[in-house]
Amino acid sequence: MLDSTATLQVQEVLDTLNDAFASGDVDRITELFATDCYWRDLVAMTWNLKTVEGRDAVADMLTSQMGEVAPGGFAIQDGEIPVEEDGVTTAWITFETKTGRGWGLMRLRDGRIWTLLTSLRELKGFEETRGKRRPMGAQHGADRHRTTWKEAREAEAAELGYETQPYVVVVGGGQGGIALGARLRQLGVPAIVLDKHDRPGDQWRNRYKSLCLHDPVWYDHLPYIKFPDNWPVFAPKDKIGDWLEMYTKVMELNYWTRSEVQSCSYDEASGEWTVRVNRDGEEVVLKPKQLVLATGMSGKPNMPTFPGMEDFRGEIQHSSQHAGPDAWTGKKVVVIGSNNSAHDICAALWEHEADVTMVQRSSTHIVRSDSLMEIGLGALYSEEALENGVTTEKADMIFASLPYRIMHEFQIPLYDQMRERDAEFYAGLERAGFQLDWGDDGSGLFMKYLRRGSGYYIDVGACQLIIDGEIKLAHGQVDHFEEDAVVLADGTRLPADLVVLATGFGSMNGWAADLISQEVADKVGKVWGLGSETTKDPGPWEGEQRNMWKPTQQENLWFHGGNLHQSRHYSLYLALQLKARLEGLDTPVYGLQEVHHLH
């Protein structure tokens, strides 16, 4: 199809859409959609993160929301030309609602809307002060009582949390809390980010010595300030820590270090939280309206207990406590687990001449880093993507535009390619006895991450050590500890001076239980997962990440986290929801998530 034909087809759909919105004709709008359609909305229509599937669901959402949200002005985005490929016409679009402006991505199949992504970009009257709206900075003229920028910042830091109260408190100052803090700052939302560490970035600095990002640089930018062009593809943890510390300072976050939350409670009558904080030995009581737990996917360690642990003469560490291999040269180390952290830790221990054994308790999905970059990410996040006009923001939207219900269908062929390309590599792992999987449906790493947040390793070298027998491999469940060994269920005895429990992390609602109450944690339910009815992701189908970046069953409680990509992209939608509430805008939530699982 010629570009002009595709443009005419898209324009006809958008014109009909606008006419139908103007007249409030839900049936006419619904008829524009294919029978197997998906409308994913990021805050713009639903004040939620919500995917509606099928015409009936589209009609139900519109019937609920259209009158209050007042969408309209749908148009092809300036400078973008719709394209047709393999029977699907793709178009970048813009639109408006009563309170905001948005953009999105629409795919037509047989002249009807197959997938539609709508996302809120800004609130009318509360736009960020960027571009042509950027602040002047200098105050030209003469003023005997002039306050400098430095003095204003110092006064704000001294007063916020004491003489004045933040509207939002963010618990957790890793990349998630920092990205959200930056968004809130640019929107003029008074906020404090709380973190227990000594410095921003210590969440990374304090991890095991060899840790590097496994995702490439193009995937990992923070909002507003991208990594420089000479930033390494895979940044070491301490370099990331330094970047986060710099970012926190230049983005003017109100970031409290050495600040540990003691308790949180919510008063329904006042709509206010009471957050008790130990700030470097001083108790401070904060009274925000909104509370965000940004404690991270890797925040609450799973620490299993086994008989005989108390008698073990060596050392037992969770992977999050493992500082590195330096002290274990010549020692026997057993690492329980076979995912990312386990592989990294085993490889670093081998490099420092430890005698290391990995215990694989269940199968693991392995993908080689270069194959993932080239096949899995290259079209969206790479130098080649940038050369093709796919900016970070566009890449985020393209990825977000694929409905979770059918995303695995797009992923399976990519991982089939990787399996074929690296066939000898996988054969070597299998010969070594390593148990491999590709996800329950062969859809690979991204779907495993979205569904369960675990069960994979992006190989940056450790696998060859397993293939060569340099990292020893054992299989099965731990039965008990003895004074100098770990004993597996089949009786295998593994002598050890150090045992590292690379046993992962629990659901973020565990932090809600610890900081607020078990009652509130149960009210909110499980955090993360899609409801795919695959391993560790029980149904029913949710269609979005459970409880992430959107309203929960607990009023004024929010969850934020994920990898650097998710922290960057979804922090915008969470920040806009919080800003709208601060300004008293109507925020009618459609499809508030029900609770089906507690953990």
C-alpha positions as CSV (number, residue, x, y, z in Angstrom):
1,M,0.0,0.0,0.0
2,L,1.3,3.4,-0.9
3,D,2.0,5.8,2.0
4,S,-0.7,8.2,0.7
5,T,-3.2,5.4,0.6
6,A,-2.3,4.4,4.2
7,T,-2.6,8.0,5.3
8,L,-6.1,8.3,3.7
9,Q,-7.2,5.1,5.4
10,V,-5.9,6.3,8.8
11,Q,-7.4,9.8,8.4
12,E,-10.8,8.3,7.5
13,V,-10.8,6.2,10.7
14,L,-9.7,9.2,12.8
15,D,-12.3,11.5,11.3
16,T,-15.0,9.0,12.1
17,L,-13.6,8.5,15.6
18,N,-13.7,12.3,16.2
19,D,-17.3,12.6,14.9
20,A,-18.4,9.7,17.0
21,F,-16.7,11.1,20.2
22,A,-18.3,14.5,19.5
23,S,-21.8,12.9,19.3
24,G,-21.2,10.4,22.1
25,D,-22.0,7.5,19.8
26,V,-20.4,4.5,21.5
27,D,-21.7,2.0,19.0
28,R,-20.2,3.9,16.1
29,I,-16.8,4.0,17.8
30,T,-17.0,0.3,18.6
31,E,-17.7,-0.5,15.0
32,L,-14.4,1.0,14.0
33,F,-12.6,-1.8,16.0
34,A,-11.9,-5.3,14.8
35,T,-13.6,-8.1,16.6
36,D,-10.2,-9.2,18.1
37,C,-9.1,-5.8,19.2
38,Y,-7.0,-4.4,22.0
39,W,-7.1,-0.9,23.4
40,R,-4.3,-0.2,25.9
41,D,-4.7,3.0,27.8
42,L,-2.0,4.6,30.0
43,V,-4.0,7.1,32.2
44,A,-5.5,9.2,29.3
45,M,-9.0,7.6,29.2
46,T,-9.1,5.4,32.3
47,W,-7.0,7.2,34.9
48,N,-5.5,3.7,35.2
49,L,-3.2,1.4,33.3
50,K,-5.8,-0.7,31.6
51,T,-6.1,-2.9,28.5
52,V,-9.6,-3.7,27.2
53,E,-9.9,-6.6,24.9
54,G,-12.7,-7.1,22.3
55,R,-15.5,-4.8,21.2
56,D,-17.7,-5.4,24.2
57,A,-14.9,-4.3,26.6
58,V,-14.2,-1.2,24.4
59,A,-17.9,-0.3,24.6
60,D,-18.0,-0.8,28.4
61,M,-14.9,1.4,28.9
62,L,-16.3,4.2,26.7
63,T,-19.7,4.1,28.3
64,S,-18.1,4.6,31.7
65,Q,-15.5,7.1,30.7
66,M,-16.4,9.1,27.6
67,G,-18.6,11.7,29.2
68,E,-16.2,12.6,31.9
69,V,-12.9,12.3,30.0
70,A,-14.2,14.0,26.8
71,P,-11.6,12.6,24.3
72,G,-11.3,14.1,20.9
73,G,-9.0,15.8,18.4
74,F,-7.5,12.5,17.2
75,A,-5.0,13.3,14.4
76,I,-2.0,11.8,12.7
77,Q,1.1,13.1,14.6
78,D,2.9,16.0,12.9
79,G,5.8,14.8,10.9
80,E,4.7,11.1,10.9
81,I,3.5,9.2,7.9
82,P,1.4,6.0,8.4
83,V,3.0,2.9,7.0
84,E,1.6,-0.4,5.8
85,E,3.4,-3.7,6.1
86,D,2.1,-7.3,5.9
87,G,-1.5,-6.1,5.9
88,V,-1.1,-3.9,9.0
89,T,-1.2,-0.1,8.8
90,T,0.6,1.6,11.7
91,A,0.1,5.3,12.6
92,W,1.4,7.6,15.3
93,I,-1.5,9.7,16.6
94,T,-2.1,12.6,19.0
95,F,-5.3,13.5,20.8
96,E,-6.8,15.5,23.6
97,T,-9.1,15.0,26.6
98,K,-10.8,17.4,28.9
99,T,-7.7,17.5,31.2
100,G,-4.8,16.5,29.1
101,R,-3.0,15.9,25.8
102,G,-1.8,12.5,24.7
103,W,-0.2,10.5,22.0
104,G,-0.4,6.9,20.9
105,L,0.1,4.3,18.3
106,M,-2.7,2.7,16.2
107,R,-2.6,-0.4,14.1
108,L,-5.3,-1.1,11.5
109,R,-6.0,-4.5,10.0
110,D,-8.6,-4.8,7.2
111,G,-9.5,-1.1,7.7
112,R,-10.4,-1.6,11.4
113,I,-8.5,-0.8,14.6
114,W,-6.6,-3.9,15.7
115,T,-4.5,-2.4,18.5
116,L,-4.7,1.1,19.9
117,L,-2.3,2.6,22.5
118,T,-3.4,5.9,24.1
119,S,-1.2,7.5,26.7
120,L,-1.4,10.8,28.6
121,R,1.6,13.1,27.9
122,E,0.7,16.2,29.9
123,L,-2.0,17.9,31.9
124,K,-3.5,21.1,30.5
125,G,-2.5,24.1,32.5
126,F,0.1,22.0,34.4
127,E,2.7,21.4,31.7
128,E,6.3,20.8,32.6
129,T,8.5,23.8,32.3
130,R,10.7,22.5,29.5
131,G,11.5,23.5,26.0
132,K,9.9,26.9,25.3
133,R,8.5,26.9,28.8
134,R,11.9,26.4,30.5
135,P,12.6,28.7,33.5
136,M,14.7,31.8,33.0
137,G,17.0,31.0,35.8
138,A,18.7,34.4,36.1
139,Q,16.6,37.2,37.6
140,H,17.7,40.3,35.7
141,G,17.5,43.7,37.4
142,A,18.4,44.9,40.9
143,D,16.8,43.7,44.1
144,R,18.2,44.3,47.6
145,H,16.4,41.2,48.9
146,R,17.3,38.9,46.1
147,T,17.3,35.1,47.0
148,T,19.8,33.1,45.0
149,W,19.0,29.7,43.6
150,K,21.3,28.1,46.2
151,E,19.6,29.9,49.0
152,A,16.2,28.9,47.8
153,R,17.2,25.2,47.5
154,E,18.7,25.3,51.0
155,A,15.6,26.8,52.4
156,E,13.4,24.3,50.7
157,A,15.5,21.4,52.0
158,A,15.4,22.8,55.6
159,E,11.6,23.3,55.6
160,L,10.1,20.4,53.6
161,G,9.1,17.7,56.0
162,Y,9.3,20.0,59.0
163,E,7.6,23.4,58.5
164,T,5.8,22.2,55.3
165,Q,4.6,18.8,54.3
166,P,5.3,16.9,51.1
167,Y,2.2,15.9,49.0
168,V,4.0,12.6,48.1
169,V,6.5,10.5,50.0
170,V,8.4,7.9,48.0
171,V,9.9,5.1,50.0
172,G,13.0,3.8,48.2
173,G,15.6,5.8,46.5
174,G,16.9,3.5,43.8
175,Q,16.4,4.1,40.1
176,G,12.6,3.8,40.5
177,G,12.3,6.4,43.3
178,I,14.8,8.7,41.7
179,A,13.1,8.6,38.3
180,L,9.7,9.3,39.9
181,G,11.2,12.0,42.1
182,A,12.5,13.7,39.0
183,R,9.1,13.6,37.2
184,L,7.3,14.9,40.3
185,R,9.9,17.7,40.6
186,Q,9.3,18.8,37.0
187,L,5.5,18.8,37.6
188,G,5.8,20.9,40.8
189,V,4.6,18.2,43.2
190,P,6.2,18.6,46.6
191,A,7.8,15.2,47.3
192,I,10.5,13.6,49.5
193,V,12.3,10.4,48.4
194,L,13.4,8.4,51.4
195,D,16.3,5.9,51.4
196,K,18.2,4.1,54.1
197,H,21.6,4.2,52.4
198,D,24.4,6.7,52.9
199,R,24.4,8.0,49.4
200,P,22.1,7.8,46.3
201,G,23.4,4.9,44.2
202,D,24.5,2.8,47.1
203,Q,21.7,0.4,46.2
204,W,24.0,-0.5,43.3
205,R,27.4,0.1,44.9
206,N,26.6,-2.3,47.7
207,R,25.8,-5.3,45.5
208,Y,28.3,-8.0,44.5
209,K,31.6,-6.7,43.1
210,S,31.2,-8.0,39.5
211,L,27.7,-6.7,38.9
212,C,27.1,-4.9,35.6
213,L,23.9,-4.0,33.9
214,H,22.7,-6.9,31.7
215,D,20.5,-4.5,29.6
216,P,22.3,-2.3,27.1
217,V,22.6,1.5,27.5
218,W,20.0,2.4,24.9
219,Y,17.4,0.6,27.1
220,D,18.4,2.2,30.4
221,H,18.2,6.0,30.1
222,L,16.6,7.9,32.9
223,P,14.0,10.7,32.2
224,Y,15.3,14.0,31.0
225,I,19.0,13.3,31.0
226,K,20.2,10.5,28.7
227,F,23.6,8.7,29.2
228,P,26.3,10.4,27.1
229,D,27.2,8.9,23.8
230,N,30.4,7.3,25.1
231,W,28.7,5.6,28.0
232,P,29.5,1.9,28.0
233,V,27.0,-0.6,26.6
234,F,26.9,-2.5,29.9
235,A,27.7,-0.1,32.8
236,P,29.4,-1.4,35.9
237,K,27.4,-1.1,39.1
238,D,29.6,1.6,40.7
239,K,29.4,3.7,37.5
240,I,25.6,3.5,37.6
241,G,25.7,4.4,41.3
242,D,27.7,7.5,40.6
243,W,25.3,8.5,37.8
244,L,22.3,8.1,40.1
245,E,24.0,10.3,42.7
246,M,24.8,13.0,40.1
247,Y,21.3,12.8,38.7
248,T,19.7,13.2,42.1
249,K,21.6,16.3,42.7
250,V,21.3,18.1,39.3
251,M,17.6,17.2,39.1
252,E,17.1,18.9,42.5
253,L,15.4,16.0,44.2
254,N,14.5,16.3,47.9
255,Y,16.3,13.1,48.7
256,W,16.8,12.0,52.3
257,T,19.7,9.6,52.8
258,R,20.1,7.5,56.0
259,S,16.4,7.7,56.4
260,E,14.6,4.5,57.3
261,V,10.8,4.2,57.5
262,Q,9.6,2.8,60.9
263,S,5.9,2.7,60.2
264,C,3.1,4.1,57.9
265,S,-0.5,4.4,58.7
266,Y,-3.4,5.9,56.8
267,D,-6.3,8.0,58.1
268,E,-9.3,7.6,55.9
269,A,-11.1,10.6,57.3
270,S,-8.3,13.1,56.5
271,G,-7.0,11.2,53.5
272,E,-3.5,11.4,54.9
273,W,-0.6,9.1,55.7
274,T,1.5,9.3,58.9
275,V,5.0,8.2,58.0
276,R,7.5,7.8,60.9
277,V,11.1,8.1,59.7
278,N,14.4,7.5,61.5
279,R,16.4,10.2,59.7
280,D,20.0,9.6,60.7
281,G,19.0,9.0,64.3
282,E,16.3,11.7,64.5
283,E,12.6,10.7,64.4
284,V,10.7,12.8,61.8
285,V,7.0,12.4,61.2
286,L,5.8,13.1,57.7
287,K,2.1,13.7,56.7
288,P,1.8,13.1,53.0
289,K,-1.4,12.6,51.1
290,Q,0.1,10.0,48.8
291,L,2.5,7.2,49.6
292,V,4.6,5.4,46.9
293,L,6.5,2.2,47.7
294,A,9.4,2.2,45.3
295,T,11.2,-0.5,47.1
296,G,12.1,-2.4,44.0
297,M,11.7,-5.8,42.4
298,S,14.9,-6.8,44.1
299,G,14.1,-5.2,47.4
300,K,12.8,-7.9,49.8
301,P,15.1,-11.0,49.8
302,N,13.7,-14.5,49.9
303,M,15.6,-16.1,52.7
304,P,14.7,-19.8,53.0
305,T,15.5,-21.7,56.2
306,F,16.7,-25.2,56.3
307,P,17.3,-27.7,59.1
308,G,20.9,-27.5,60.5
309,M,21.6,-23.9,59.4
310,E,22.4,-23.0,63.0
311,D,25.1,-25.7,63.2
312,F,26.8,-24.7,59.9
313,R,30.3,-23.4,60.8
314,G,30.8,-21.5,57.6
315,E,29.0,-18.3,56.4
316,I,25.5,-18.1,54.9
317,Q,24.6,-15.0,52.8
318,H,21.7,-14.0,50.6
319,S,23.0,-12.8,47.2
320,S,22.0,-9.3,48.1
321,Q,24.4,-9.5,51.0
322,H,27.3,-10.9,49.1
323,A,30.0,-8.3,48.7
324,G,32.2,-10.2,46.3
325,P,34.7,-13.0,45.9
326,D,37.9,-11.5,47.4
327,A,37.7,-13.3,50.8
328,W,37.0,-16.7,49.2
329,T,40.1,-17.6,47.2
330,G,40.9,-21.3,47.7
331,K,37.6,-21.9,49.6
332,K,34.7,-24.1,48.8
333,V,31.5,-22.1,47.9
334,V,28.0,-23.4,47.1
335,V,25.6,-21.1,45.4
336,I,22.0,-22.1,45.6
337,G,20.1,-20.9,42.5
338,S,20.8,-20.6,38.8
339,N,19.5,-17.2,37.6
340,N,21.2,-13.9,36.9
341,S,22.8,-13.3,40.3
342,A,23.9,-16.9,40.8
343,H,25.7,-17.0,37.5
344,D,27.4,-13.6,38.1
345,I,28.5,-14.6,41.6
346,C,29.8,-18.0,40.5
347,A,31.8,-16.5,37.6
348,A,33.4,-13.9,39.9
349,L,34.3,-16.6,42.5
350,W,35.9,-18.7,39.8
351,E,37.9,-15.8,38.7
352,H,39.2,-15.5,42.3
353,E,40.1,-19.2,42.3
354,A,37.3,-20.4,44.6
355,D,36.0,-23.9,44.3
356,V,32.5,-23.1,43.3
357,T,29.4,-25.3,42.8
358,M,26.0,-24.0,41.5
359,V,22.9,-25.8,42.7
360,Q,20.2,-25.7,40.1
361,R,16.8,-26.3,41.7
362,S,14.7,-25.8,38.5
363,S,15.2,-25.1,34.9
364,T,16.5,-21.7,33.8
365,H,16.0,-19.7,30.6
366,I,19.4,-18.6,29.2
367,V,19.9,-16.1,26.4
368,R,23.3,-14.9,25.2
369,S,23.7,-11.1,25.6
370,D,24.8,-10.4,22.0
371,S,21.9,-12.4,20.6
372,L,19.5,-10.6,22.9
373,M,20.8,-7.2,21.8
374,E,20.8,-8.0,18.1
375,I,17.5,-10.0,17.8
376,G,15.5,-9.1,20.9
377,L,16.3,-5.4,21.3
378,G,18.1,-4.2,18.2
379,A,15.0,-2.9,16.3
380,L,14.1,-0.6,19.2
381,Y,17.1,0.0,21.5
382,S,20.4,0.3,19.6
383,E,22.5,2.7,17.6
384,E,20.9,1.3,14.4
385,A,17.4,2.0,15.9
386,L,18.4,5.6,16.6
387,E,19.7,6.0,13.0
388,N,16.3,4.8,11.8
389,G,14.6,7.5,13.8
390,V,13.5,5.3,16.6
391,T,14.2,7.5,19.7
392,T,14.0,6.1,23.2
393,E,10.6,7.7,23.6
394,K,9.3,6.1,20.4
395,A,10.8,2.7,21.3
396,D,9.1,2.8,24.7
397,M,5.8,3.5,23.0
398,I,6.2,0.8,20.4
399,F,7.0,-1.7,23.1
400,A,4.1,-0.5,25.2
401,S,1.7,-0.7,22.2
402,L,1.9,-4.5,22.0
403,P,-0.9,-5.9,24.2
404,Y,0.3,-8.3,26.8
405,R,-2.3,-10.8,25.7
406,I,-0.6,-11.3,22.3
407,M,2.9,-10.1,23.1
408,H,4.2,-13.7,23.4
409,E,3.2,-14.3,19.8
410,F,5.7,-11.6,18.8
411,Q,8.4,-12.9,21.1
412,I,8.3,-16.6,20.2
413,P,9.8,-16.2,16.7
414,L,12.6,-14.0,18.1
415,Y,13.6,-16.6,20.6
416,D,13.3,-19.4,18.0
417,Q,15.9,-17.4,16.0
418,M,18.2,-17.2,19.1
419,R,17.8,-20.9,19.7
420,E,18.8,-21.7,16.1
421,R,21.7,-19.1,16.0
422,D,23.2,-20.4,19.3
423,A,22.4,-24.1,18.9
424,E,25.9,-25.3,19.7
425,F,26.0,-23.1,22.8
426,Y,22.8,-24.6,24.1
427,A,24.0,-28.1,23.2
428,G,27.1,-27.5,25.3
429,L,25.0,-26.5,28.3
430,E,22.8,-29.6,28.0
431,R,25.9,-31.8,27.8
432,A,27.1,-30.2,31.0
433,G,23.7,-31.2,32.6
434,F,22.3,-27.7,32.8
435,Q,18.5,-27.7,32.6
436,L,17.2,-25.2,30.1
437,D,13.8,-23.8,29.3
438,W,12.3,-21.1,27.1
439,G,9.4,-20.1,29.2
440,D,6.1,-22.1,29.4
441,D,5.2,-21.2,25.8
442,G,8.6,-20.6,24.3
443,S,8.3,-16.8,24.5
444,G,11.6,-16.3,26.3
445,L,13.1,-13.7,28.6
446,F,10.8,-10.6,28.4
447,M,7.6,-12.6,29.0
448,K,9.3,-14.4,31.9
449,Y,10.3,-11.1,33.4
450,L,6.8,-9.6,33.0
451,R,5.0,-12.7,34.3
452,R,7.2,-13.6,37.3
453,G,10.4,-11.4,37.4
454,S,12.7,-14.4,37.7
455,G,13.9,-17.6,36.1
456,Y,16.5,-16.4,33.6
457,Y,20.1,-15.4,33.0
458,I,21.5,-13.1,30.3
459,D,24.8,-14.8,29.6
460,V,27.9,-12.6,29.7
461,G,30.4,-15.4,30.2
462,A,29.4,-17.7,33.1
463,C,27.8,-20.3,30.9
464,Q,31.1,-21.2,29.2
465,L,32.5,-22.0,32.6
466,I,29.6,-24.4,33.2
467,I,30.1,-26.0,29.8
468,D,33.8,-26.4,30.6
469,G,33.2,-27.8,34.0
470,E,35.0,-25.0,35.8
471,I,31.8,-24.1,37.6
472,K,30.5,-27.4,39.0
473,L,26.8,-28.2,38.7
474,A,24.5,-30.0,41.1
475,H,20.7,-30.5,40.9
476,G,17.9,-30.7,43.4
477,Q,16.4,-29.1,46.5
478,V,18.4,-28.4,49.7
479,D,17.4,-30.9,52.4
480,H,19.6,-29.7,55.3
481,F,22.9,-28.3,56.4
482,E,25.6,-30.0,58.3
483,E,28.5,-28.4,60.1
484,D,30.6,-28.2,56.9
485,A,28.3,-29.0,54.1
486,V,25.0,-28.5,52.3
487,V,23.1,-31.8,51.7
488,L,20.6,-32.1,48.9
489,A,17.3,-34.1,48.9
490,D,19.0,-37.0,47.0
491,G,21.7,-37.2,49.6
492,T,24.4,-35.3,47.6
493,R,26.8,-33.7,50.1
494,L,28.4,-30.4,49.0
495,P,31.2,-29.3,51.4
496,A,31.2,-25.5,51.8
497,D,32.9,-22.6,53.6
498,L,30.4,-20.2,52.2
499,V,26.8,-20.7,51.0
500,V,25.2,-18.0,48.9
501,L,21.4,-18.1,48.7
502,A,20.7,-16.7,45.2
503,T,17.0,-17.4,46.0
504,G,15.5,-14.2,44.6
505,F,13.2,-11.7,46.1
506,G,9.6,-11.6,47.2
507,S,6.6,-9.6,46.0
508,M,6.7,-5.9,46.8
509,N,3.6,-6.1,48.9
510,G,5.8,-7.7,51.5
511,W,7.1,-4.2,52.1
512,A,3.5,-3.0,52.5
513,A,3.1,-5.7,55.2
514,D,6.3,-4.6,57.0
515,L,5.9,-0.9,56.8
516,I,2.1,-0.5,57.0
517,S,0.3,-3.7,58.0
518,Q,-0.5,-7.2,56.9
519,E,-4.1,-6.1,56.5
520,V,-3.2,-3.4,53.9
521,A,-0.8,-5.8,52.1
522,D,-3.7,-8.3,51.8
523,K,-6.1,-5.6,50.7
524,V,-3.7,-4.7,47.9
525,G,-2.8,-8.3,47.0
526,K,0.0,-9.6,44.8
527,V,2.3,-7.1,43.1
528,W,3.7,-8.0,39.6
529,G,2.7,-10.5,37.0
530,L,0.0,-10.6,34.4
531,G,-2.3,-13.4,35.4
532,S,-1.1,-15.6,32.5
533,E,-1.6,-18.9,34.3
534,T,2.0,-19.8,33.6
535,T,4.6,-20.8,36.2
536,K,4.6,-18.4,39.2
537,D,2.0,-16.2,37.5
538,P,-1.4,-17.5,38.5
539,G,-4.7,-16.4,36.8
540,P,-7.1,-14.9,36.3
541,W,-5.9,-12.7,33.4
542,E,-5.2,-9.1,34.5
543,G,-3.8,-7.8,31.2
544,E,-1.4,-5.4,33.0
545,Q,1.2,-5.7,35.7
546,R,-0.6,-6.2,39.0
547,N,-0.7,-3.0,41.1
548,M,2.2,-1.3,39.3
549,W,2.1,2.4,38.6
550,K,-1.7,2.7,39.0
551,P,-4.4,3.0,41.7
552,T,-4.6,0.1,44.1
553,Q,-7.4,-1.2,46.4
554,Q,-5.7,0.9,49.2
555,E,-6.6,4.5,48.7
556,N,-3.5,6.8,48.1
557,L,-1.0,3.9,48.0
558,W,1.0,3.2,44.9
559,F,3.8,0.9,43.8
560,H,6.6,1.8,41.5
561,G,9.6,-0.2,40.3
562,G,11.0,-2.5,37.7
563,N,14.1,-2.2,35.5
564,L,15.6,1.1,34.3
565,H,13.4,1.1,31.2
566,Q,10.2,0.7,33.2
567,S,11.3,3.2,35.8
568,R,11.8,5.7,33.0
569,H,8.7,5.1,31.0
570,Y,6.0,4.4,33.7
571,S,7.2,7.0,36.1
572,L,5.6,9.6,33.8
573,Y,2.1,8.0,34.2
574,L,2.4,7.7,37.9
575,A,3.6,11.3,38.3
576,L,0.7,12.6,36.1
577,Q,-1.8,10.7,38.3
578,L,-0.3,12.2,41.4
579,K,-0.2,15.7,39.9
580,A,-3.8,15.5,38.9
581,R,-4.9,14.6,42.4
582,L,-2.7,17.4,43.9
583,E,-4.5,19.9,41.6
584,G,-8.0,18.5,42.4
585,L,-8.7,17.4,38.9
586,D,-11.4,14.7,38.3
587,T,-9.7,11.3,38.0
588,P,-12.5,8.8,37.4
589,V,-10.7,5.4,37.6
590,Y,-12.0,2.7,35.3
591,G,-11.3,-1.0,36.0
592,L,-9.7,-0.8,39.4
593,Q,-7.8,-4.1,39.7
594,E,-9.4,-6.8,41.8
595,V,-7.4,-8.9,44.3
596,H,-7.1,-12.6,43.6
597,H,-3.8,-13.5,45.2
598,L,-2.2,-12.2,48.4
599,H,1.5,-13.0,47.6
